[in-house]
């Protein structure tokens, strides 16, 4: 199950970056398709993450990582929506990078 979750996270990050790039290139139709696919993968990541947390018997570090990961997914959605609206909030990118590094550290070093 860990490999599925890790693979879904990798796919999610790739789709997130591709969605952002496609939007910046001006392809609104392609962006909408990729964004919907990104949202689907977000749901799959949440489901697989919950299954992993329950498999680890809800130990506190997995709950912390899960909370930070949900925040990270929310940041991804806010970044994409702001980009679509033409708004720029660099603080979201800063929070995204920090949160991504913390989630990866907890996932690979502390749990993993």
N, C-alpha and C positions, 0 to 999 in steps of 0.2 A: 504494500500500500504506500510505503514511503516513496518508492520510485514513481508511482503514478502521480502522487502529489507534487513531487519535485519536477516531473515532466510537465505537468499542467502549469506550474508557476513559470517555468521557462517559456512555455508557449504563450502564457499571458503577457510576460514582459516583451516578447518579440512582437506580439499583436499590438500592444500598447505603443511601442516605438513606431511600428509601421503605420498605425492609425494617425499618429501625430505627424509623421513625415508626409503621408499622403494628403492630409489636410493642408499642411504648409505648401505643398506643391499645387494646391488649388483644385484637387479632384474631390469635390464634395460628395459625389455619388459613391466613389470608392471608399471614402471615409465613413459614410453611413453604414456600408456593408461591413467594413472591418470593425467599426465600433460595436455593431450588434454582435458580431462574432466574439469580440473581446468581452462583452457582457456575458455571453454564454459561458465562456471559459472562466470568467470570474465566479459564476455560480458553481461550476464544477470544482473550482479550487476551494470554495467555501465548504461544499459538501465533503470533499475528500479531507479537508483540514479538520472538520468536525469529527469525522470518522477516526482520524489519527489521535485527536485529543481524547476521544472516548477509549481508544485502544490503549492509551497511556494512563488510563484511569483518572483523568482530569487532574494530574499533578500540577501544582501552581505554575511551573515554568512554561508548560504547554498552554495554560490559560493566558499567560502574559504574551507569549508569542502569537497566539490566536487573536488576541485583542489588537496587538500591533499590526498584524497582517490584515485584519479587517479595516483598520485605519489606513493602511497602505492602499488597499483596494479603493477605498473612498477617495483618497488623494488622486489615484489614477483617473477615476471618473471625473473629479472636479477639474483636473488639468485638461482632459479632453474636451469637456464642456466649455471651459473658459476659452480654449483655443478655437473652438467652433464659433463662439460668440465674438471672437476677435479681442478678447481681454487678455491682459498679461498680469499675472501675479507671481513674481519670481519666488516668493516665500513658499508657494506650493512645491516648486521644484526642490528647494532646499530641504523642506520637510520630507519630500519623497525620497531623496537620496539618503538622508539620515535614517529614516525609518527602514528603507530597504537594507541598508548595511546592518542595522540592529537586528532585523528579522533574520537575515542570513546568518549573522553571528550566532544568534540563539539556536537557530535550526541546525546548523552544521557543527558548532563547537560545544554547545551546552546540552543539546538533546541528542544529537546525532550520530 
